[in-house]
Amino acid sequence: MVMEKIEYRYYEMPPGLPALALTGERWEIIYGSDNMHFHNHLEIGYCHYGEGTIIFEDKEIAYKSETITFIPSNIPHHTKPVVEEMEKIQKWEFLFLDMNEIVNEFFSNRPEKIKEFLKNINRQAYVLEREDGAVAIEFLKMIFAEIHQKKEYYKYAVKTLALNLLLFFSRLDSNNGEQEKENRTNIGYVNTLIKYMEEHYMEEIDAETLVKNCNWSESYIRRLFLEYVNATPMEYLRLVRIDKSCELLAKTEKSVEIIAKEVGYPAVSTYMRNFKKITGMSPAKWRKEAWRKPENIRKYHISVLKGW
Protein backbone atom coordinates (compact mmCIF):
# COMPACT_ATOMS: atom_id res chain seq x y z
CA MET A 1 0.00 0.00 0.00
CA VAL A 2 1.43 3.39 -1.01
CA MET A 3 0.86 5.97 1.69
CA GLU A 4 -0.21 9.49 0.76
CA LYS A 5 2.55 12.02 1.29
CA ILE A 6 1.97 15.41 2.84
CA GLU A 7 4.62 18.10 3.19
CA TYR A 8 5.06 20.77 5.83
CA ARG A 9 6.64 23.86 4.30
CA TYR A 10 8.34 26.43 6.48
CA TYR A 11 8.66 30.08 5.47
CA GLU A 12 10.54 32.64 7.54
CA MET A 13 9.36 36.24 7.53
CA PRO A 14 11.77 39.05 6.50
CA PRO A 15 13.17 41.11 9.40
CA GLY A 16 10.64 43.61 10.70
CA LEU A 17 7.89 42.58 8.30
CA PRO A 18 5.06 40.07 8.90
CA ALA A 19 4.72 39.40 5.16
CA LEU A 20 6.68 37.38 2.61
CA ALA A 21 6.00 37.81 -1.11
CA LEU A 22 6.85 35.02 -3.56
CA THR A 23 6.56 36.68 -6.96
CA GLY A 24 8.20 36.94 -10.36
CA GLU A 25 9.43 34.49 -12.99
CA ARG A 26 10.22 31.80 -10.40
CA TRP A 27 6.45 31.14 -10.13
CA GLU A 28 5.78 30.89 -13.88
CA ILE A 29 5.95 27.10 -14.03
CA ILE A 30 3.98 23.94 -14.75
CA TYR A 31 1.84 23.32 -11.67
CA GLY A 32 0.35 20.07 -10.44
CA SER A 33 3.37 17.91 -9.62
CA ASP A 34 3.60 19.02 -5.97
CA ASN A 35 2.42 16.89 -3.07
CA MET A 36 -0.34 17.80 -0.67
CA HIS A 37 1.23 20.31 1.72
CA PHE A 38 0.52 22.90 4.38
CA HIS A 39 2.47 25.89 5.66
CA ASN A 40 3.52 27.49 8.92
CA HIS A 41 1.82 30.74 7.86
CA LEU A 42 -1.35 31.85 6.12
CA GLU A 43 -1.00 31.62 2.32
CA ILE A 44 -2.81 33.94 -0.08
CA GLY A 45 -2.34 33.09 -3.76
CA TYR A 46 -3.23 34.88 -6.98
CA CYS A 47 -3.51 33.12 -10.34
CA HIS A 48 -2.44 35.43 -13.19
CA TYR A 49 -3.19 32.79 -15.81
CA GLY A 50 -3.95 29.08 -15.84
CA GLU A 51 -6.85 26.77 -15.10
CA GLY A 52 -7.38 23.80 -12.82
CA THR A 53 -8.54 22.85 -9.34
CA ILE A 54 -7.36 23.46 -5.78
CA ILE A 55 -7.59 20.24 -3.80
CA PHE A 56 -8.35 20.40 -0.08
CA GLU A 57 -8.28 16.79 1.15
CA ASP A 58 -11.47 15.39 -0.46
CA LYS A 59 -12.67 18.69 -1.95
CA GLU A 60 -11.82 20.10 -5.37
CA ILE A 61 -12.56 23.75 -6.20
CA ALA A 62 -12.01 25.15 -9.69
CA TYR A 63 -9.64 28.06 -10.33
CA LYS A 64 -8.85 30.14 -13.41
CA SER A 65 -7.16 33.41 -14.30
CA GLU A 66 -7.71 36.11 -11.64
CA THR A 67 -8.63 33.62 -8.92
CA ILE A 68 -7.49 34.46 -5.39
CA THR A 69 -7.01 31.77 -2.73
CA PHE A 70 -6.91 32.12 1.05
CA ILE A 71 -5.47 29.09 2.87
CA PRO A 72 -4.91 29.09 6.66
CA SER A 73 -1.72 27.46 7.92
CA ASN A 74 -3.19 24.10 8.99
CA ILE A 75 -5.05 23.13 5.81
CA PRO A 76 -3.39 20.62 3.43
CA HIS A 77 -3.80 21.48 -0.25
CA HIS A 78 -2.28 21.41 -3.72
CA THR A 79 -3.15 22.44 -7.28
CA LYS A 80 -4.07 20.24 -10.23
CA PRO A 81 -4.38 21.74 -13.73
CA VAL A 82 -7.13 20.66 -16.10
CA VAL A 83 -6.07 18.04 -18.64
CA GLU A 84 -5.68 20.62 -21.40
CA GLU A 85 -3.30 22.65 -19.20
CA MET A 86 -1.15 19.76 -17.92
CA GLU A 87 1.96 20.73 -19.90
CA LYS A 88 1.35 24.47 -20.00
CA ILE A 89 3.04 27.18 -17.95
CA GLN A 90 0.83 28.84 -15.36
CA LYS A 91 1.63 31.87 -13.26
CA TRP A 92 0.82 32.22 -9.59
CA GLU A 93 2.13 34.66 -6.99
CA PHE A 94 1.90 34.13 -3.25
CA LEU A 95 1.81 36.13 -0.06
CA PHE A 96 2.49 34.57 3.34
CA LEU A 97 1.33 36.48 6.41
CA ASP A 98 2.21 36.14 10.09
CA MET A 99 -1.32 36.71 11.32
CA ASN A 100 -0.40 36.67 15.00
CA GLU A 101 2.01 39.57 14.59
CA ILE A 102 -0.41 41.61 12.49
CA VAL A 103 -3.41 41.06 14.74
CA ASN A 104 -1.50 41.55 18.01
CA GLU A 105 -0.15 44.87 16.78
CA PHE A 106 -3.48 46.30 15.67
CA PHE A 107 -5.57 44.92 18.54
CA SER A 108 -3.00 45.49 21.30
CA ASN A 109 -5.51 47.54 23.30
CA ARG A 110 -8.29 44.95 22.83
CA PRO A 111 -6.73 41.61 23.81
CA GLU A 112 -10.16 39.99 24.09
CA LYS A 113 -10.64 40.59 20.36
CA ILE A 114 -7.42 38.90 19.28
CA LYS A 115 -8.52 35.33 20.01
CA GLU A 116 -11.95 35.93 18.46
CA PHE A 117 -10.47 37.44 15.28
CA LEU A 118 -7.87 34.69 14.81
CA LYS A 119 -10.49 31.99 15.33
CA ASN A 120 -12.72 33.64 12.75
CA ILE A 121 -9.96 34.09 10.17
CA ASN A 122 -8.70 30.50 10.56
CA ARG A 123 -12.08 28.86 10.15
CA GLN A 124 -11.71 27.78 6.51
CA ALA A 125 -10.03 28.23 3.13
CA TYR A 126 -11.49 30.28 0.28
CA VAL A 127 -11.15 30.16 -3.50
CA LEU A 128 -12.70 33.28 -5.05
CA GLU A 129 -13.03 34.34 -8.65
CA ARG A 130 -12.57 37.96 -9.71
CA GLU A 131 -16.21 38.96 -9.25
CA ASP A 132 -16.23 37.86 -5.60
CA GLY A 133 -12.63 38.65 -4.65
CA ALA A 134 -11.96 41.92 -6.49
CA VAL A 135 -11.37 43.91 -3.30
CA ALA A 136 -8.98 41.30 -1.90
CA ILE A 137 -7.11 41.12 -5.21
CA GLU A 138 -6.51 44.87 -5.19
CA PHE A 139 -5.22 44.77 -1.60
CA LEU A 140 -2.93 41.89 -2.56
CA LYS A 141 -1.53 43.73 -5.59
CA MET A 142 -0.91 46.83 -3.47
CA ILE A 143 1.00 44.74 -0.93
CA PHE A 144 3.15 43.21 -3.67
CA ALA A 145 3.89 46.70 -5.05
CA GLU A 146 4.85 48.05 -1.61
CA ILE A 147 7.20 45.12 -0.94
CA HIS A 148 8.88 45.43 -4.35
CA GLN A 149 9.22 49.22 -4.43
CA LYS A 150 10.20 49.65 -0.76
CA LYS A 151 9.27 53.32 -0.63
CA GLU A 152 9.45 55.29 2.60
CA TYR A 153 7.23 53.80 5.34
CA TYR A 154 6.46 50.79 3.16
CA LYS A 155 6.48 48.41 6.13
CA TYR A 156 3.67 50.39 7.76
CA ALA A 157 1.75 50.34 4.49
CA VAL A 158 2.18 46.56 4.15
CA LYS A 159 0.94 45.92 7.68
CA THR A 160 -2.11 48.15 7.19
CA LEU A 161 -2.99 46.61 3.83
CA ALA A 162 -2.48 43.12 5.26
CA LEU A 163 -4.92 43.87 8.08
CA ASN A 164 -7.51 45.04 5.56
CA LEU A 165 -6.94 41.87 3.57
CA LEU A 166 -7.53 39.77 6.69
CA LEU A 167 -10.64 41.78 7.52
CA PHE A 168 -12.05 41.10 4.06
CA PHE A 169 -11.77 37.33 4.48
CA SER A 170 -12.92 37.39 8.11
CA ARG A 171 -16.21 38.96 7.02
CA LEU A 172 -17.08 36.47 4.28
CA ASP A 173 -20.29 34.60 4.91
CA SER A 174 -19.44 30.93 5.31
CA ASN A 175 -22.79 29.89 6.76
CA ASN A 176 -23.63 27.26 4.16
CA GLY A 177 -25.72 24.86 6.20
CA GLU A 178 -25.25 22.48 9.08
CA GLN A 179 -22.33 20.62 7.51
CA GLU A 180 -20.30 23.82 7.21
CA LYS A 181 -21.14 24.70 10.81
CA GLU A 182 -19.91 21.29 11.92
CA ASN A 183 -16.74 21.68 9.86
CA ARG A 184 -15.97 25.05 11.41
CA THR A 185 -16.56 23.63 14.90
CA ASN A 186 -14.26 20.68 14.23
CA ILE A 187 -11.55 22.94 12.81
CA GLY A 188 -11.90 25.03 15.97
CA TYR A 189 -11.30 21.91 18.08
CA VAL A 190 -8.20 21.06 16.06
CA ASN A 191 -6.89 24.62 16.28
CA THR A 192 -7.33 24.55 20.07
CA LEU A 193 -5.07 21.51 20.30
CA ILE A 194 -2.60 22.93 17.79
CA LYS A 195 -2.34 26.11 19.84
CA TYR A 196 -1.78 24.04 23.00
CA MET A 197 1.02 22.09 21.32
CA GLU A 198 2.68 25.24 20.00
CA GLU A 199 2.62 26.78 23.48
CA HIS A 200 3.68 23.66 25.42
CA TYR A 201 5.84 21.70 22.95
CA MET A 202 8.81 21.88 25.35
CA GLU A 203 6.84 19.95 27.98
CA GLU A 204 6.03 16.25 28.16
CA ILE A 205 2.89 15.73 26.07
CA ASP A 206 1.18 12.43 25.34
CA ALA A 207 -2.30 11.38 24.30
CA GLU A 208 -3.50 11.46 27.90
CA THR A 209 -2.29 15.06 28.24
CA LEU A 210 -4.32 16.14 25.22
CA VAL A 211 -7.41 14.34 26.49
CA LYS A 212 -7.15 16.14 29.85
CA ASN A 213 -6.79 19.53 28.19
CA CYS A 214 -9.78 19.30 25.88
CA ASN A 215 -12.11 16.75 27.49
CA TRP A 216 -12.49 14.75 24.25
CA SER A 217 -11.74 11.10 23.82
CA GLU A 218 -8.39 9.99 22.40
CA SER A 219 -10.06 8.35 19.40
CA TYR A 220 -12.08 11.50 18.61
CA ILE A 221 -8.97 13.69 18.77
CA ARG A 222 -7.07 11.33 16.49
CA ARG A 223 -9.94 11.20 13.98
CA LEU A 224 -10.21 14.99 13.80
CA PHE A 225 -6.47 15.40 13.25
CA LEU A 226 -6.38 12.78 10.53
CA GLU A 227 -9.38 14.43 8.86
CA TYR A 228 -8.21 18.05 9.00
CA VAL A 229 -4.42 17.91 9.31
CA ASN A 230 -3.77 14.55 7.62
CA ALA A 231 -1.55 13.55 10.53
CA THR A 232 -2.05 12.18 14.03
CA PRO A 233 -1.68 14.53 17.03
CA MET A 234 1.70 13.03 17.93
CA GLU A 235 2.92 13.39 14.35
CA TYR A 236 1.93 17.04 14.39
CA LEU A 237 3.63 17.55 17.77
CA ARG A 238 6.85 16.15 16.30
CA LEU A 239 6.52 18.64 13.44
CA VAL A 240 6.14 21.52 15.87
CA ARG A 241 9.17 20.43 17.88
CA ILE A 242 11.37 19.96 14.82
CA ASP A 243 10.16 23.27 13.41
CA LYS A 244 11.14 25.05 16.64
CA SER A 245 14.50 23.29 16.71
CA CYS A 246 15.23 24.36 13.12
CA GLU A 247 14.78 27.96 14.18
CA LEU A 248 17.18 27.49 17.10
CA LEU A 249 19.72 25.73 14.89
CA ALA A 250 19.62 28.55 12.35
CA LYS A 251 19.63 31.49 14.76
CA THR A 252 21.72 30.34 17.74
CA GLU A 253 24.96 28.49 18.51
CA LYS A 254 23.37 26.26 21.14
CA SER A 255 24.48 22.65 21.11
CA VAL A 256 22.25 19.98 19.64
CA GLU A 257 21.89 18.46 23.11
CA ILE A 258 20.58 21.72 24.60
CA ILE A 259 18.23 22.35 21.68
CA ALA A 260 16.84 18.82 21.96
CA LYS A 261 15.88 19.43 25.60
CA GLU A 262 14.46 22.89 24.86
CA VAL A 263 12.04 21.50 22.28
CA GLY A 264 10.81 18.62 24.40
CA TYR A 265 13.26 15.76 23.79
CA PRO A 266 15.02 14.64 27.02
CA ALA A 267 16.89 12.01 24.97
CA VAL A 268 19.04 13.55 22.23
CA SER A 269 19.02 10.25 20.33
CA THR A 270 15.24 10.43 19.97
CA TYR A 271 15.49 14.03 18.80
CA MET A 272 18.13 13.22 16.20
CA ARG A 273 16.17 10.23 14.93
CA ASN A 274 13.01 12.30 14.52
CA PHE A 275 14.87 15.24 12.99
CA LYS A 276 16.43 13.08 10.29
CA LYS A 277 13.21 11.22 9.64
CA ILE A 278 11.34 14.49 9.08
CA THR A 279 13.95 16.67 7.33
CA GLY A 280 16.08 14.01 5.68
CA MET A 281 19.32 15.20 7.29
CA SER A 282 21.01 15.47 10.69
CA PRO A 283 20.65 18.61 12.85
CA ALA A 284 24.35 19.38 12.31
CA LYS A 285 24.03 19.19 8.53
CA TRP A 286 20.86 21.25 8.54
CA ARG A 287 22.55 23.94 10.65
CA LYS A 288 25.55 23.97 8.33
CA GLU A 289 23.28 24.54 5.35
CA ALA A 290 21.33 27.20 7.23
CA TRP A 291 24.45 29.15 8.13
CA ARG A 292 26.02 28.69 4.70
CA LYS A 293 22.99 29.87 2.76
CA PRO A 294 20.59 31.68 5.11
CA GLU A 295 18.52 32.85 2.15
CA ASN A 296 17.55 29.23 1.49
CA ILE A 297 16.13 28.54 4.94
CA ARG A 298 12.64 29.48 3.87
CA LYS A 299 12.80 26.93 1.04
CA TYR A 300 13.15 23.72 3.02
CA HIS A 301 10.20 21.52 3.77
CA ILE A 302 9.39 18.77 6.20
CA SER A 303 7.73 15.66 4.82
CA VAL A 304 5.29 13.45 6.67
CA LEU A 305 3.88 10.13 5.58
CA LYS A 306 0.27 9.74 6.64
CA GLY A 307 -0.10 6.92 9.15
CA TRP A 308 3.61 6.41 9.90
Disulfide bonds with the S-S distance in Angstrom:
none
